[in-house]
Amino acid sequence: MTPPIATFDIRRPSGATGPFVFASPHSGDLRPADMRPATSLTDASIASAEDIGVDRLLESAPGAGVPVISARISRAYVDLNRAPGDHDPLLIADAPPGAGQGASAAKIAAGYGVIPRRTGDGADLYDRRLTLAEARARLETVHTPYHAALATLMQQAHAHHGAVVLIDWHSMPSHAVSGDRRVRGPDVVLGDRHGTACDARLTRRLRTLFEAAGWTVALNRPYAGGYTTQTWGRPDEGFHAIQIELSRALYLDEATRSPSAGHGRCVGVIERVTRAMRDDGWPA
């Protein structure tokens, strides 16, 4: 069944569009009625899969000539950063032969296929199994149109400028569990598929800009870039892509899921980084 709302938003520059496209595939929080998650789940558990508020961090981008595409539908319903064939046979009762295998096998086995089986905090999303028809309906109404719209933005920028840079924005918990301890992670993780998805100068420049803001930066671990980065990371063809993960502690009260005192500064840092990249003349 088609969700009765738009499944994504595009904010376009009022003036000239430059050679950058921003995407926020996991910031949606709408859950269509046909999702029917397990009744025992709390709203907070379902929302743990979502990149809360990332789309709002990018509010200045159109003013710098950058279009922004952002999801409206929750990642718990469909994961837009997974390949459309990444079906989980433990969730999809009649999944096609070979489902759960290939490059994404580990993520699918963990419960994070294109239709997630688990929440971000590891709880089971469903007390039932889904049919392949249900899964395909979700893909047709959410995944396919989002990626078609993203492709249009990328191809238009490429045609006009000869090259284009996609920045795929995400957020991550500020702490990870290591043994019996909670360990603070970096402020930013840059994922360029281990140097294959974009010009290495782009990764270095972004790292320099974020570190100049006083943020700690890691490369590719634990996030090297998902389906979107893999799809559009073709630098030899003039398509550059990089995934940026921001610690939620930079802008969010993780307990209440509301903007923190640092929210305005985080917006400001992203605005300065965006304008610096534009002024650098990327992609050179």
The 8 nearest C-alpha neighbors of each residue, nearest first, counted from 0:
[[1, 2, 136, 33, 137, 140, 133, 3],
 [0, 2, 140, 3, 136, 137, 4, 139],
 [1, 3, 4, 31, 0, 140, 6, 5],
 [4, 2, 1, 5, 31, 0, 6, 32],
 [5, 3, 2, 6, 1, 71, 31, 7],
 [6, 4, 7, 3, 71, 8, 2, 72],
 [5, 7, 71, 72, 141, 4, 70, 8],
 [8, 6, 70, 71, 69, 5, 145, 9],
 [9, 7, 69, 68, 70, 10, 71, 6],
 [10, 8, 68, 67, 11, 69, 7, 66],
 [11, 9, 67, 66, 68, 8, 61, 12],
 [10, 12, 66, 61, 9, 13, 67, 65],
 [13, 11, 61, 64, 14, 66, 62, 16],
 [12, 14, 11, 15, 61, 62, 64, 16],
 [15, 13, 12, 16, 64, 62, 61, 11],
 [14, 16, 64, 17, 12, 13, 65, 63],
 [17, 15, 64, 65, 12, 14, 18, 66],
 [16, 18, 64, 19, 65, 15, 156, 160],
 [19, 17, 163, 156, 160, 164, 162, 16],
 [20, 18, 164, 65, 17, 163, 165, 21],
 [19, 21, 165, 66, 65, 164, 67, 166],
 [22, 20, 67, 166, 165, 167, 66, 68],
 [23, 21, 167, 68, 67, 69, 168, 24],
 [22, 24, 69, 168, 25, 54, 26, 167],
 [25, 23, 70, 69, 79, 26, 22, 80],
 [24, 26, 50, 74, 49, 27, 23, 70],
 [25, 27, 50, 51, 49, 53, 70, 23],
 [28, 26, 71, 72, 73, 70, 25, 29],
 [27, 29, 73, 72, 71, 30, 26, 49],
 [30, 28, 72, 73, 27, 71, 31, 6],
 [29, 31, 73, 72, 32, 28, 76, 34],
 [32, 30, 33, 34, 2, 29, 72, 76],
 [31, 33, 34, 30, 35, 2, 0, 3],
 [32, 34, 31, 35, 0, 30, 2, 36],
 [33, 35, 32, 31, 36, 76, 30, 75],
 [36, 34, 33, 32, 37, 125, 38, 31],
 [37, 35, 125, 124, 34, 38, 126, 40],
 [36, 38, 125, 126, 39, 40, 124, 35],
 [39, 37, 40, 36, 35, 126, 41, 125],
 [38, 40, 37, 41, 36, 126, 124, 125],
 [41, 39, 38, 37, 44, 42, 45, 124],
 [42, 40, 44, 43, 45, 39, 38, 46],
 [41, 43, 45, 44, 46, 40, 47, 39],
 [44, 42, 46, 41, 45, 47, 40, 256],
 [43, 45, 47, 41, 46, 42, 118, 40],
 [46, 44, 42, 47, 43, 118, 48, 41],
 [45, 47, 43, 49, 48, 44, 42, 28],
 [46, 48, 119, 44, 45, 49, 120, 43],
 [49, 47, 119, 46, 118, 75, 74, 45],
 [48, 50, 46, 47, 51, 25, 26, 74],
 [51, 49, 26, 25, 170, 53, 169, 52],
 [50, 52, 26, 49, 53, 256, 170, 27],
 [51, 53, 55, 54, 26, 50, 56, 258],
 [52, 54, 56, 55, 26, 51, 50, 169],
 [53, 55, 56, 52, 57, 23, 26, 69],
 [56, 54, 57, 52, 53, 58, 266, 26],
 [55, 57, 266, 53, 54, 58, 52, 265],
 [58, 56, 55, 54, 60, 59, 266, 53],
 [57, 59, 55, 60, 56, 61, 54, 266],
 [58, 60, 62, 57, 61, 270, 63, 56],
 [59, 61, 65, 63, 62, 57, 58, 64],
 [62, 60, 12, 65, 64, 63, 66, 11],
 [63, 61, 60, 64, 59, 12, 65, 13],
 [64, 62, 60, 61, 65, 274, 59, 273],
 [63, 65, 16, 61, 12, 17, 62, 15],
 [64, 66, 61, 60, 19, 63, 20, 16],
 [67, 65, 11, 61, 20, 10, 12, 21],
 [68, 66, 21, 10, 9, 22, 20, 69],
 [69, 67, 9, 22, 8, 23, 21, 10],
 [70, 68, 23, 8, 7, 24, 22, 54],
 [69, 71, 7, 27, 24, 72, 26, 25],
 [70, 72, 27, 7, 6, 29, 28, 73],
 [73, 71, 27, 29, 28, 70, 6, 30],
 [74, 72, 28, 27, 75, 29, 76, 30],
 [73, 75, 78, 77, 76, 25, 49, 48],
 [74, 76, 73, 77, 115, 48, 45, 118],
 [77, 75, 74, 73, 114, 34, 30, 78],
 [78, 76, 114, 74, 75, 113, 79, 137],
 [79, 77, 74, 113, 80, 81, 114, 75],
 [78, 80, 81, 142, 24, 77, 74, 113],
 [81, 79, 226, 78, 225, 227, 24, 82],
 [82, 80, 226, 113, 79, 78, 83, 85],
 [81, 83, 84, 85, 226, 113, 80, 79],
 [84, 82, 85, 113, 81, 138, 142, 86],
 [83, 85, 82, 86, 113, 98, 81, 112],
 [86, 84, 113, 112, 82, 83, 99, 81],
 [87, 85, 98, 84, 112, 99, 113, 88],
 [86, 88, 89, 99, 90, 112, 107, 91],
 [89, 87, 91, 90, 94, 98, 86, 99],
 [88, 90, 87, 91, 92, 128, 116, 108],
 [91, 89, 128, 88, 87, 129, 116, 92],
 [92, 90, 129, 88, 94, 130, 93, 131],
 [91, 93, 130, 94, 128, 129, 90, 88],
 [94, 92, 91, 131, 130, 95, 88, 129],
 [93, 95, 91, 88, 92, 131, 98, 96],
 [96, 94, 98, 97, 93, 131, 88, 86],
 [97, 95, 98, 94, 93, 99, 88, 100],
 [96, 98, 100, 95, 99, 94, 101, 88],
 [99, 97, 96, 100, 86, 95, 88, 94],
 [98, 100, 104, 87, 107, 86, 88, 97],
 [101, 99, 104, 98, 97, 103, 102, 107],
 [100, 102, 104, 103, 99, 97, 98, 105],
 [101, 103, 104, 100, 105, 106, 99, 85],
 [104, 102, 106, 101, 105, 107, 100, 85],
 [105, 103, 100, 107, 99, 101, 106, 102],
 [106, 104, 108, 107, 103, 109, 102, 99],
 [107, 105, 109, 111, 108, 103, 104, 112],
 [108, 106, 112, 111, 110, 104, 109, 105],
 [107, 109, 105, 110, 106, 104, 99, 111],
 [110, 108, 106, 107, 111, 105, 117, 112],
 [111, 109, 116, 107, 117, 108, 115, 112],
 [112, 110, 115, 107, 106, 109, 116, 117],
 [111, 113, 107, 115, 114, 85, 87, 86],
 [112, 114, 78, 81, 85, 115, 77, 86],
 [115, 113, 77, 112, 78, 76, 116, 86],
 [116, 114, 111, 112, 117, 110, 113, 75],
 [117, 115, 110, 124, 90, 123, 111, 114],
 [118, 116, 123, 124, 110, 122, 121, 115],
 [117, 119, 121, 122, 120, 48, 45, 124],
 [118, 120, 48, 47, 121, 117, 44, 45],
 [121, 119, 118, 122, 47, 44, 48, 117],
 [120, 122, 118, 117, 119, 123, 110, 44],
 [123, 121, 118, 117, 120, 124, 44, 119],
 [124, 122, 117, 125, 116, 118, 121, 126],
 [123, 125, 117, 36, 116, 37, 118, 122],
 [126, 124, 37, 36, 127, 123, 116, 128],
 [125, 127, 37, 128, 124, 36, 123, 38],
 [128, 126, 125, 129, 37, 90, 36, 124],
 [127, 129, 90, 92, 91, 130, 126, 125],
 [130, 128, 91, 92, 90, 133, 127, 131],
 [131, 129, 133, 132, 91, 92, 93, 134],
 [130, 132, 134, 133, 93, 94, 91, 135],
 [131, 133, 135, 130, 134, 136, 129, 137],
 [134, 132, 136, 130, 131, 135, 129, 137],
 [133, 135, 131, 137, 132, 136, 138, 130],
 [136, 134, 138, 132, 137, 133, 131, 139],
 [135, 137, 139, 133, 138, 134, 132, 140],
 [138, 136, 134, 140, 135, 139, 141, 133],
 [137, 139, 142, 135, 141, 136, 140, 143],
 [140, 138, 136, 143, 137, 141, 135, 142],
 [139, 141, 137, 138, 1, 136, 142, 143],
 [140, 142, 138, 139, 143, 137, 6, 144],
 [143, 141, 138, 145, 79, 144, 139, 146],
 [142, 144, 139, 146, 145, 141, 138, 147],
 [145, 143, 147, 146, 142, 141, 148, 140],
 [146, 144, 148, 142, 147, 143, 149, 141],
 [145, 147, 149, 148, 143, 144, 150, 142],
 [146, 148, 144, 150, 145, 149, 143, 151],
 [147, 149, 151, 145, 146, 150, 144, 152],
 [150, 148, 146, 152, 151, 147, 153, 145],
 [151, 149, 147, 153, 148, 152, 154, 146],
 [150, 152, 148, 154, 149, 153, 155, 147],
 [153, 151, 149, 155, 150, 154, 156, 148],
 [154, 152, 150, 156, 151, 155, 157, 149],
 [153, 155, 157, 151, 156, 152, 150, 158],
 [154, 156, 158, 152, 157, 153, 151, 159],
 [157, 155, 159, 153, 18, 158, 154, 163],
 [156, 158, 162, 161, 154, 163, 160, 155],
 [159, 157, 155, 156, 161, 160, 154, 162],
 [160, 158, 156, 157, 161, 155, 18, 162],
 [159, 161, 157, 162, 158, 156, 18, 163],
 [162, 160, 157, 158, 159, 237, 163, 156],
 [161, 163, 237, 157, 160, 238, 282, 18],
 [164, 162, 18, 157, 238, 19, 156, 239],
 [165, 163, 239, 19, 240, 18, 238, 20],
 [166, 164, 240, 20, 21, 19, 239, 167],
 [165, 167, 21, 241, 242, 240, 168, 22],
 [166, 168, 242, 22, 21, 23, 243, 241],
 [169, 167, 243, 23, 22, 242, 166, 244],
 [170, 168, 244, 243, 50, 245, 23, 53],
 [169, 171, 245, 244, 50, 246, 247, 53],
 [170, 172, 246, 247, 245, 244, 173, 169],
 [173, 171, 174, 247, 246, 170, 175, 248],
 [172, 174, 246, 248, 247, 184, 183, 171],
 [175, 173, 183, 182, 184, 172, 181, 176],
 [176, 174, 182, 181, 177, 183, 184, 173],
 [175, 177, 181, 180, 182, 178, 174, 179],
 [178, 176, 180, 179, 181, 175, 182, 174],
 [179, 177, 180, 176, 181, 182, 175, 174],
 [178, 180, 177, 176, 181, 182, 175, 174],
 [181, 179, 177, 178, 176, 182, 175, 174],
 [180, 182, 176, 175, 174, 177, 183, 179],
 [181, 183, 174, 175, 176, 180, 184, 177],
 [184, 182, 174, 173, 175, 181, 185, 176],
 [183, 185, 174, 173, 182, 186, 175, 246],
 [186, 184, 215, 187, 216, 217, 188, 183],
 [185, 187, 246, 215, 214, 245, 216, 184],
 [188, 186, 216, 245, 185, 244, 246, 217],
 [187, 189, 217, 244, 218, 216, 243, 190],
 [190, 188, 243, 218, 219, 242, 217, 187],
 [189, 191, 223, 219, 242, 224, 241, 192],
 [190, 192, 241, 196, 194, 193, 223, 224],
 [193, 191, 223, 195, 194, 196, 224, 190],
 [194, 192, 191, 195, 219, 223, 190, 196],
 [193, 195, 191, 192, 196, 199, 197, 198],
 [194, 196, 192, 193, 197, 191, 232, 233],
 [232, 197, 195, 191, 240, 192, 233, 239],
 [198, 196, 239, 234, 240, 195, 232, 199],
 [197, 199, 200, 201, 234, 239, 202, 196],
 [200, 198, 202, 201, 197, 194, 203, 195],
 [199, 201, 203, 198, 202, 204, 197, 205],
 [202, 200, 204, 199, 203, 198, 205, 197],
 [203, 201, 199, 205, 200, 204, 206, 198],
 [204, 202, 200, 206, 201, 205, 207, 199],
 [203, 205, 207, 201, 206, 202, 200, 208],
 [206, 204, 208, 202, 207, 203, 209, 201],
 [205, 207, 203, 209, 204, 208, 210, 202],
 [206, 208, 204, 210, 205, 209, 211, 203],
 [207, 209, 211, 205, 206, 210, 272, 204],
 [210, 208, 212, 206, 211, 207, 214, 205],
 [209, 211, 214, 213, 207, 212, 208, 206],
 [210, 212, 208, 213, 209, 207, 214, 206],
 [213, 211, 209, 210, 214, 208, 268, 207],
 [214, 212, 210, 211, 215, 209, 208, 186],
 [213, 215, 210, 212, 186, 209, 216, 187],
 [214, 216, 186, 185, 210, 187, 213, 217],
 [215, 217, 187, 188, 185, 186, 214, 206],
 [218, 216, 188, 187, 189, 185, 220, 219],
 [217, 219, 189, 188, 220, 190, 216, 223],
 [220, 218, 223, 190, 222, 189, 221, 193],
 [221, 219, 222, 218, 223, 217, 188, 190],
 [220, 222, 219, 223, 188, 218, 217, 190],
 [223, 221, 220, 219, 224, 190, 188, 189],
 [222, 224, 219, 190, 192, 191, 220, 221],
 [225, 223, 190, 242, 228, 222, 192, 191],
 [226, 224, 228, 227, 80, 229, 81, 223],
 [225, 227, 80, 81, 229, 228, 82, 230],
 [228, 226, 230, 229, 225, 80, 231, 224],
 [229, 227, 240, 231, 232, 224, 230, 225],
 [228, 230, 226, 232, 227, 231, 225, 196],
 [231, 229, 227, 228, 232, 226, 233, 225],
 [232, 230, 228, 229, 233, 240, 238, 227],
 [196, 231, 233, 240, 239, 229, 228, 230],
 [234, 232, 238, 235, 236, 231, 196, 239],
 [233, 235, 237, 238, 239, 236, 197, 232],
 [234, 236, 233, 237, 238, 239, 197, 232],
 [237, 235, 234, 233, 238, 162, 239, 232],
 [236, 238, 162, 234, 235, 239, 163, 233],
 [237, 239, 234, 233, 163, 236, 162, 232],
 [240, 238, 197, 164, 232, 234, 233, 196],
 [241, 239, 165, 232, 228, 196, 197, 164],
 [240, 242, 191, 166, 190, 228, 167, 165],
 [241, 243, 167, 190, 224, 166, 189, 168],
 [242, 244, 189, 168, 188, 169, 167, 190],
 [245, 243, 169, 170, 188, 187, 171, 168],
 [246, 244, 170, 187, 186, 171, 247, 169],
 [245, 247, 186, 173, 171, 248, 170, 249],
 [248, 246, 249, 251, 172, 250, 173, 171],
 [247, 249, 246, 251, 250, 173, 252, 253],
 [250, 248, 247, 246, 261, 251, 265, 262],
 [251, 249, 262, 261, 259, 248, 247, 258],
 [252, 250, 258, 259, 247, 248, 253, 257],
 [251, 253, 259, 256, 257, 254, 255, 258],
 [252, 254, 256, 251, 255, 248, 247, 257],
 [253, 255, 252, 256, 257, 251, 43, 248],
 [254, 256, 257, 252, 253, 251, 258, 43],
 [257, 255, 253, 252, 254, 251, 258, 51],
 [256, 258, 255, 252, 251, 259, 253, 254],
 [259, 257, 251, 262, 250, 252, 256, 260],
 [258, 260, 251, 252, 261, 250, 262, 257],
 [259, 261, 262, 258, 250, 263, 251, 264],
 [262, 260, 250, 259, 264, 263, 249, 265],
 [263, 261, 250, 265, 259, 264, 260, 258],
 [264, 262, 266, 265, 261, 267, 260, 250],
 [263, 265, 267, 261, 266, 262, 268, 250],
 [264, 266, 268, 262, 267, 263, 250, 261],
 [267, 265, 56, 263, 269, 264, 268, 270],
 [266, 268, 264, 270, 265, 269, 263, 271],
 [269, 267, 271, 265, 270, 266, 272, 264],
 [268, 270, 272, 266, 267, 271, 273, 265],
 [269, 271, 267, 273, 268, 272, 59, 266],
 [272, 270, 268, 274, 273, 269, 275, 267],
 [271, 273, 269, 275, 270, 274, 268, 276],
 [274, 272, 270, 276, 271, 275, 269, 277],
 [273, 275, 277, 271, 276, 272, 278, 270],
 [276, 274, 278, 272, 277, 273, 271, 279],
 [277, 275, 279, 273, 274, 278, 281, 272],
 [276, 278, 274, 275, 279, 280, 281, 273],
 [277, 279, 275, 280, 276, 274, 281, 273],
 [280, 278, 276, 277, 281, 275, 283, 282],
 [279, 281, 278, 277, 283, 282, 276, 275],
 [282, 280, 283, 279, 276, 277, 18, 278],
 [281, 283, 280, 162, 163, 164, 18, 201],
 [282, 281, 280, 279, 162, 201, 198, 200]]
